[in-house]
Amino acid sequence: MTEILIRNARIVLTMDDAGSEPADTDILIRGGVIAALGQGLRTEGEIVDAANCVVTPGLVNTHHHLYQTLTRAVPGAQDAALFGWLRTLYPIWARFGPEEMHVSALAGLAELALSGCSLTSDHLYLYPNGARLDDTIAAAEAIGMRFHATRGAMSIGESKGGLPPDALVEEEAAILEDCIRVIDAFHDPAPGAMVRVGVAPCSPFSVSRELMRDAALLARDKGVMLHTHLAENDEDVAYSLETFGCRPGQYAEDLGWTGPDVWHAHCVKLDGAEIDLFARSRTGIAHCPCSNCRLGSGIAPARAMRDAGVRVGLGVDGSASNDAGNLVAEARMAMLLQRVGFGAEAMSAREALRIATRGGAEVLGRDDVGVIAPGYRADLAFWDVSGIDSAGSWDPAALLLSGPAKVRHLFVEGRALVRDGIFLPMDLDTIISRQNALAARLA
């Protein structure tokens, strides 16, 4: 069985229950799993020197739209709020096909890997011109990143009072049928799974109540998780009140969209009662601070959520609304925004990093990643603190205050995706060239 010894890490931020941070520590990996943690470990296998590195669990991204990596900084959408932003971009996205979905996923996943991300979810909710969820799953498999694909959907177009154009919506029976297909084809419930599939109708303003309810029943029958957007901004809440006669939290509860198998993206505008509901029901939240800033949606009450006991992870959201996919930068922004909104002591660098690792794993229902301890999968991010980013730092473990924005190494299931800052699975220049050619064609 293949062994790798991570030797002499300067600090290991384990994210265990005790918050252990052992220094000058070795990590032994055997068969893709952490076998031991301590000093003076030995192996006959490969040795990786980590003397100048802080090692963390791989970061976990709980909300993304990888296809949007092809539509960054689009004129007309750069300075719009959510609904206007969507109306500008829908006609562009309607011209996508399988190649656009696949290549944009490759680019987005490579960007995530370089920022220390080892596990990402993806919310793909439109399927024009023959595109399928299979296109993004194939990209994740080619790169080797742990992947939670969610089969999104839109079914209520403009002619029926929804936001998306009719050309981008699907029949609800066909949506449910394809959910069954992709779950049966790709979902792996086993520990250490590289691919899992969730069910993810897009939002309250793009699908019917019936589809939301049926999707929840289907997901629970299949034993998979549920994901959607909720309470993203004031317009979103106003739509819920006008259309459904209730706030978003009540809408979710009425349709079976609360519980430990559910996580909602954004939740910027949750009130106290909704936060308590999600805490009681163990419903998860994907906090997307950069996107919320970019679209002017507001600052999500992550501090209040955490204090109430809500499970919170981080999401970069789509690169058309971020417009980046750097997860360690997202963690820093989460920390800073909570301080801006709620005081300088509202969130520490260590807490924000914990949310970006173990917090995200818990939101996605993973108890096999997010911690560096024997028995957990060997998903590890190495942060070189010998460079200019950390020069003069008194606390190298406070990575979000003074640390690099890209990893030196990234291991997923004990396999290197990034070594010495180089993305290994495929030629990055080729991905970038293909991505830019497709973007130019769309523009």
C-alpha positions as CSV (number, residue, x, y, z in Angstrom):
1,M,0.0,0.0,0.0
2,T,1.4,3.4,-1.0
3,E,2.9,5.5,1.8
4,I,3.8,9.2,1.8
5,L,5.5,10.9,4.8
6,I,4.9,14.6,5.3
7,R,8.0,15.5,7.3
8,N,8.5,18.3,9.8
9,A,5.6,20.5,9.1
10,R,6.2,23.8,10.8
11,I,2.6,23.8,12.2
12,V,-0.3,21.5,11.6
13,L,-3.8,23.1,12.1
14,T,-5.6,19.9,12.8
15,M,-9.2,21.3,13.2
16,D,-9.8,18.6,15.8
17,D,-12.2,19.1,18.7
18,A,-9.3,20.4,20.9
19,G,-8.1,22.8,18.2
20,S,-4.6,21.1,18.3
21,E,-1.8,22.9,16.5
22,P,1.3,20.7,16.9
23,A,4.6,22.1,15.6
24,D,7.5,20.3,13.9
25,T,5.2,17.4,13.1
26,D,5.1,14.5,10.6
27,I,2.0,13.1,8.9
28,L,2.0,9.6,7.6
29,I,-0.4,8.9,4.7
30,R,-1.2,5.3,3.8
31,G,-3.5,4.4,0.9
32,G,-5.0,7.9,0.8
33,V,-5.8,8.0,4.5
34,I,-4.0,9.7,7.4
35,A,-2.3,6.8,9.3
36,A,-0.4,8.7,12.0
37,L,0.5,12.2,13.2
38,G,3.6,12.9,15.4
39,Q,7.3,13.3,15.4
40,G,10.0,11.0,14.1
41,L,7.7,9.0,11.9
42,R,9.3,6.7,9.3
43,T,8.4,5.3,5.9
44,E,9.9,3.4,2.9
45,G,7.7,5.5,0.6
46,E,7.9,9.1,-0.7
47,I,9.0,11.9,1.7
48,V,7.7,15.4,1.3
49,D,9.5,18.1,3.2
50,A,7.1,20.6,4.9
51,A,9.6,22.5,7.0
52,N,8.4,26.0,6.0
53,C,4.7,25.1,5.7
54,V,1.6,25.4,7.8
55,V,-0.5,22.4,6.9
56,T,-4.3,22.5,7.1
57,P,-7.1,20.2,5.9
58,G,-7.9,20.9,2.3
59,L,-10.5,23.7,2.1
60,V,-14.1,22.9,1.4
61,N,-16.2,24.9,-1.0
62,T,-19.9,24.5,-0.3
63,H,-21.4,26.6,-3.2
64,H,-20.2,27.2,-6.7
65,H,-21.5,27.6,-10.3
66,L,-18.5,26.4,-12.2
67,Y,-20.1,27.2,-15.6
68,Q,-20.0,30.9,-14.7
69,T,-16.2,30.8,-14.8
70,L,-16.7,31.6,-18.5
71,T,-18.6,34.8,-17.9
72,R,-16.4,36.9,-15.6
73,A,-16.7,40.7,-15.5
74,V,-19.4,40.8,-18.3
75,P,-20.3,44.4,-19.2
76,G,-23.8,45.2,-18.2
77,A,-23.6,42.8,-15.3
78,Q,-20.7,44.3,-13.5
79,D,-22.7,46.8,-11.4
80,A,-26.1,45.2,-11.1
81,A,-27.9,43.7,-8.2
82,L,-29.0,40.0,-8.3
83,F,-32.1,40.1,-10.4
84,G,-30.7,42.6,-13.0
85,W,-27.5,40.7,-13.0
86,L,-29.3,37.4,-13.8
87,R,-31.4,39.0,-16.6
88,T,-28.2,40.3,-18.3
89,L,-26.5,36.9,-18.1
90,Y,-29.4,34.4,-18.9
91,P,-29.2,35.1,-22.6
92,I,-25.5,34.5,-22.7
93,W,-25.7,31.3,-20.7
94,A,-28.5,30.1,-23.1
95,R,-25.8,29.8,-25.7
96,F,-23.7,27.3,-23.7
97,G,-23.3,23.7,-24.6
98,P,-21.4,20.7,-23.4
99,E,-18.0,22.1,-24.3
100,E,-18.6,25.4,-22.4
101,M,-19.7,23.5,-19.3
102,H,-16.8,21.1,-19.4
103,V,-14.0,23.7,-20.1
104,S,-15.4,26.3,-17.6
105,A,-15.4,23.5,-14.9
106,L,-11.8,22.6,-15.7
107,A,-10.8,26.2,-15.3
108,G,-12.8,26.8,-12.1
109,L,-11.6,23.6,-10.5
110,A,-7.9,24.4,-11.3
111,E,-8.4,27.8,-9.7
112,L,-9.9,26.3,-6.6
113,A,-7.1,23.7,-6.3
114,L,-4.4,26.4,-6.4
115,S,-6.2,28.2,-3.6
116,G,-6.1,25.1,-1.4
117,C,-9.5,23.6,-2.1
118,S,-9.8,19.8,-2.1
119,L,-13.6,19.3,-2.1
120,T,-16.1,21.5,-3.9
121,S,-19.8,21.3,-4.5
122,D,-21.2,22.7,-7.8
123,H,-24.8,23.9,-8.5
124,L,-25.6,23.5,-12.2
125,Y,-29.2,24.5,-12.8
126,L,-29.4,25.2,-16.5
127,Y,-28.8,22.7,-19.4
128,P,-28.9,24.4,-22.8
129,N,-28.0,22.8,-26.1
130,G,-27.4,19.3,-24.8
131,A,-25.4,20.2,-21.7
132,R,-25.6,17.7,-18.9
133,L,-24.4,17.3,-15.3
134,D,-22.1,14.6,-16.7
135,D,-20.0,17.4,-18.3
136,T,-18.9,18.9,-15.0
137,I,-18.5,15.5,-13.3
138,A,-16.1,14.5,-16.1
139,A,-14.0,17.6,-15.4
140,A,-13.8,16.8,-11.7
141,E,-12.8,13.2,-12.4
142,A,-10.1,14.4,-14.9
143,I,-8.6,16.7,-12.3
144,G,-9.0,14.4,-9.3
145,M,-10.8,16.9,-7.0
146,R,-13.4,15.6,-4.5
147,F,-16.8,16.7,-6.0
148,H,-20.3,17.1,-4.9
149,A,-22.3,17.7,-8.1
150,T,-25.9,19.0,-7.6
151,R,-28.5,18.5,-10.3
152,G,-30.1,22.0,-10.3
153,A,-33.1,23.0,-12.3
154,M,-35.4,25.9,-13.3
155,S,-39.0,25.3,-14.3
156,I,-40.9,28.6,-14.0
157,G,-40.0,30.9,-16.9
158,E,-41.0,34.5,-17.5
159,S,-44.3,33.6,-19.1
160,K,-45.4,32.0,-15.8
161,G,-44.1,34.7,-13.5
162,G,-40.6,33.4,-13.0
163,L,-37.3,35.2,-13.5
164,P,-35.5,33.1,-16.2
165,P,-36.4,33.2,-19.9
166,D,-38.7,30.3,-21.0
167,A,-35.8,28.9,-23.2
168,L,-33.8,28.0,-20.1
169,V,-36.5,26.2,-18.1
170,E,-37.3,22.4,-18.2
171,E,-40.4,20.3,-17.7
172,E,-40.6,19.2,-14.1
173,A,-41.2,15.6,-14.9
174,A,-38.0,15.6,-17.0
175,I,-36.1,17.3,-14.2
176,L,-37.0,14.6,-11.7
177,E,-36.3,11.8,-14.2
178,D,-32.8,13.2,-14.8
179,C,-32.1,13.6,-11.1
180,I,-32.7,9.8,-10.8
181,R,-30.4,9.1,-13.7
182,V,-27.4,11.1,-12.4
183,I,-27.8,9.8,-8.8
184,D,-27.9,6.2,-10.1
185,A,-25.0,6.8,-12.4
186,F,-22.6,8.8,-10.2
187,H,-23.5,9.1,-6.5
188,D,-21.2,7.3,-4.1
189,P,-22.3,7.2,-0.5
190,A,-19.3,5.4,0.8
191,P,-16.6,7.0,3.0
192,G,-13.9,8.5,0.9
193,A,-16.2,9.1,-2.0
194,M,-14.8,11.2,-4.8
195,V,-18.2,12.0,-6.3
196,R,-21.5,12.6,-4.7
197,V,-24.7,14.0,-6.2
198,G,-27.4,16.2,-4.7
199,V,-30.8,17.5,-5.8
200,A,-30.9,21.3,-6.2
201,P,-33.8,23.2,-7.7
202,C,-32.4,26.7,-8.3
203,S,-34.4,29.1,-6.2
204,P,-37.9,30.0,-5.1
205,F,-38.3,32.4,-8.0
206,S,-37.4,29.9,-10.7
207,V,-39.2,26.7,-9.7
208,S,-42.7,25.7,-8.4
209,R,-43.6,24.8,-4.9
210,E,-44.5,21.4,-6.3
211,L,-41.1,20.8,-7.7
212,M,-39.4,21.8,-4.4
213,R,-41.6,19.4,-2.5
214,D,-41.2,16.6,-5.0
215,A,-37.4,17.1,-5.1
216,A,-37.2,16.8,-1.3
217,L,-39.1,13.5,-1.4
218,L,-36.9,12.2,-4.2
219,A,-33.7,13.2,-2.5
220,R,-34.7,11.5,0.7
221,D,-35.8,8.4,-1.1
222,K,-32.4,8.2,-2.7
223,G,-30.5,9.2,0.4
224,V,-28.8,12.3,-1.1
225,M,-28.6,15.9,0.0
226,L,-30.7,18.9,-1.0
227,H,-29.4,22.4,-2.0
228,T,-30.9,25.7,-3.2
229,H,-30.5,29.5,-2.9
230,L,-32.4,31.2,-0.1
231,A,-32.9,34.7,1.2
232,E,-30.0,36.1,-0.8
233,N,-31.1,39.8,-0.8
234,D,-34.0,42.1,-0.1
235,E,-35.6,41.4,-3.6
236,D,-35.5,37.7,-2.8
237,V,-37.3,38.1,0.5
238,A,-39.9,40.5,-1.1
239,Y,-40.6,37.9,-3.8
240,S,-41.2,35.3,-1.2
241,L,-43.6,37.5,0.8
242,E,-45.5,38.6,-2.2
243,T,-45.7,35.2,-4.0
244,F,-45.9,32.7,-1.1
245,G,-47.1,34.9,1.7
246,C,-44.3,33.9,4.0
247,R,-40.6,34.6,4.6
248,P,-38.0,32.3,3.0
249,G,-37.4,30.2,6.2
250,Q,-41.1,29.3,6.5
251,Y,-41.2,28.5,2.8
252,A,-38.3,26.1,3.2
253,E,-39.8,24.4,6.3
254,D,-43.2,24.1,4.7
255,L,-41.8,22.2,1.7
256,G,-39.4,19.9,3.6
257,W,-36.3,21.9,3.0
258,T,-34.9,21.9,6.5
259,G,-32.8,19.2,8.2
260,P,-29.2,17.9,8.3
261,D,-29.5,16.7,4.7
262,V,-30.2,20.3,3.5
263,W,-27.9,23.3,2.9
264,H,-28.9,26.7,1.6
265,A,-26.7,29.2,-0.2
266,H,-26.4,32.8,1.0
267,C,-29.1,33.4,3.6
268,V,-28.0,37.0,3.8
269,K,-31.4,38.2,5.0
270,L,-32.4,35.5,7.6
271,D,-34.1,36.9,10.6
272,G,-33.6,35.6,14.2
273,A,-36.5,33.2,14.0
274,E,-35.1,31.7,10.8
275,I,-31.7,31.3,12.3
276,D,-33.2,29.5,15.3
277,L,-35.2,27.3,12.9
278,F,-32.0,26.3,11.0
279,A,-30.1,25.7,14.2
280,R,-32.8,23.4,15.6
281,S,-33.2,21.5,12.4
282,R,-29.4,21.3,11.8
283,T,-29.8,22.9,8.4
284,G,-26.6,24.0,6.8
285,I,-25.6,27.4,5.3
286,A,-23.1,28.2,2.4
287,H,-21.9,31.6,3.3
288,C,-20.6,33.5,0.1
289,P,-19.2,36.8,1.3
290,C,-17.4,38.0,-1.8
291,S,-20.4,37.4,-4.1
292,N,-22.7,39.1,-1.5
293,C,-20.4,42.1,-1.6
294,R,-20.1,42.1,-5.4
295,L,-23.9,42.1,-5.9
296,G,-24.6,44.5,-3.0
297,S,-26.7,41.9,-1.3
298,G,-25.4,42.6,2.3
299,I,-23.5,40.9,5.0
300,A,-24.9,37.5,6.1
301,P,-25.2,37.2,9.9
302,A,-22.6,34.4,10.1
303,R,-21.7,35.3,13.7
304,A,-25.3,35.0,14.8
305,M,-25.7,31.8,12.9
306,R,-22.6,30.3,14.5
307,D,-23.6,31.4,18.0
308,A,-27.0,29.8,17.5
309,G,-25.4,26.5,16.5
310,V,-26.1,26.7,12.7
311,R,-23.7,24.7,10.6
312,V,-21.9,27.2,8.4
313,G,-19.5,26.6,5.5
314,L,-18.0,28.9,2.8
315,G,-18.7,29.2,-0.9
316,V,-17.0,31.2,-3.6
317,D,-20.3,31.2,-5.6
318,G,-20.1,31.6,-9.3
319,S,-17.2,33.4,-11.0
320,A,-19.7,35.7,-12.7
321,S,-20.6,37.2,-9.3
322,N,-17.4,37.0,-7.4
323,D,-15.5,37.2,-9.9
324,A,-12.8,34.8,-8.5
325,G,-12.7,31.3,-7.2
326,N,-10.1,31.6,-4.5
327,L,-11.3,29.9,-1.4
328,V,-8.7,31.1,1.1
329,A,-9.5,34.7,-0.1
330,E,-13.1,33.9,0.6
331,A,-12.2,32.9,4.2
332,R,-10.4,36.1,4.7
333,M,-13.4,38.1,3.4
334,A,-15.7,36.2,5.7
335,M,-13.6,37.2,8.7
336,L,-13.3,40.8,7.7
337,L,-17.0,41.3,6.9
338,Q,-18.1,39.9,10.3
339,R,-15.7,42.4,11.9
340,V,-17.1,45.2,9.8
341,G,-20.6,44.3,10.6
342,F,-20.4,43.2,14.2
343,G,-17.1,44.3,15.8
344,A,-13.4,43.6,15.7
345,E,-13.8,40.5,17.9
346,A,-16.7,39.0,15.8
347,M,-14.5,36.4,14.0
348,S,-10.9,35.4,14.4
349,A,-8.6,34.2,11.7
350,R,-8.6,30.7,13.1
351,E,-12.4,30.5,13.3
352,A,-12.8,31.6,9.7
353,L,-10.3,29.0,8.6
354,R,-12.1,26.3,10.6
355,I,-15.3,27.3,8.8
356,A,-13.5,26.9,5.5
357,T,-12.3,23.4,6.3
358,R,-14.2,21.4,8.9
359,G,-17.2,23.7,8.8
360,G,-17.7,23.1,5.1
361,A,-17.2,19.3,5.5
362,E,-19.9,19.2,8.1
363,V,-22.3,21.2,5.9
364,L,-21.8,18.7,3.1
365,G,-22.4,15.8,5.4
366,R,-18.8,14.6,5.3
367,D,-17.3,13.1,8.5
368,D,-14.3,11.7,6.6
369,V,-12.6,15.0,5.7
370,G,-11.9,18.4,7.2
371,V,-9.7,17.2,10.1
372,I,-6.1,16.1,10.2
373,A,-6.2,13.0,12.4
374,P,-5.7,9.3,11.9
375,G,-8.6,7.7,10.0
376,Y,-9.5,10.9,8.0
377,R,-8.8,11.1,4.3
378,A,-5.5,12.7,3.3
379,D,-6.8,15.9,1.9
380,L,-4.1,18.4,2.9
381,A,-3.2,22.0,1.9
382,F,0.4,23.2,2.4
383,W,0.9,26.9,2.9
384,D,4.5,28.1,2.6
385,V,5.1,30.8,5.2
386,S,8.7,31.6,4.3
387,G,7.7,34.1,1.6
388,I,7.0,37.8,1.6
389,D,3.3,37.3,2.5
390,S,4.3,36.1,6.0
391,A,7.5,38.0,6.5
392,G,7.5,39.5,10.0
393,S,4.5,37.5,11.2
394,W,4.5,36.6,14.9
395,D,1.9,33.9,14.3
396,P,2.4,31.9,11.1
397,A,-0.8,29.9,11.9
398,A,-2.9,33.1,11.5
399,L,-2.9,32.5,7.7
400,L,-5.8,34.7,7.0
401,L,-4.1,37.7,8.5
402,S,-0.6,37.3,6.9
403,G,-0.3,34.3,4.7
404,P,-0.1,33.2,1.0
405,A,-3.2,33.2,-1.2
406,K,-2.1,30.1,-3.1
407,V,-0.9,26.7,-1.8
408,R,2.6,25.3,-2.2
409,H,1.2,21.7,-2.3
410,L,-2.3,20.2,-2.3
411,F,-3.1,16.6,-1.7
412,V,-6.5,15.0,-2.3
413,E,-6.9,11.4,-1.2
414,G,-3.1,11.3,-0.8
415,R,-2.5,12.3,-4.5
416,A,-0.8,15.6,-5.4
417,L,-2.9,18.0,-7.4
418,V,-0.5,20.9,-6.8
419,R,3.3,20.5,-6.2
420,D,5.5,23.5,-5.6
421,G,2.7,25.8,-6.8
422,I,2.3,23.9,-10.1
423,F,-1.1,22.5,-11.1
424,L,-0.3,18.8,-12.0
425,P,-3.4,17.1,-13.5
426,M,-3.2,18.8,-16.9
427,D,-1.5,21.7,-18.6
428,L,-2.9,24.9,-17.2
429,D,-2.0,27.0,-20.2
430,T,-4.1,24.7,-22.4
431,I,-7.1,25.1,-20.1
432,I,-6.7,28.9,-20.1
433,S,-6.3,29.1,-23.9
434,R,-9.5,27.0,-24.4
435,Q,-11.4,29.0,-21.8
436,N,-10.4,32.4,-23.4
437,A,-11.3,31.2,-26.9
438,L,-14.8,30.1,-25.7
439,A,-15.3,33.4,-23.9
440,A,-14.3,35.4,-27.0
441,R,-16.7,33.4,-29.1
442,L,-19.5,34.1,-26.7
443,A,-18.6,37.8,-26.5
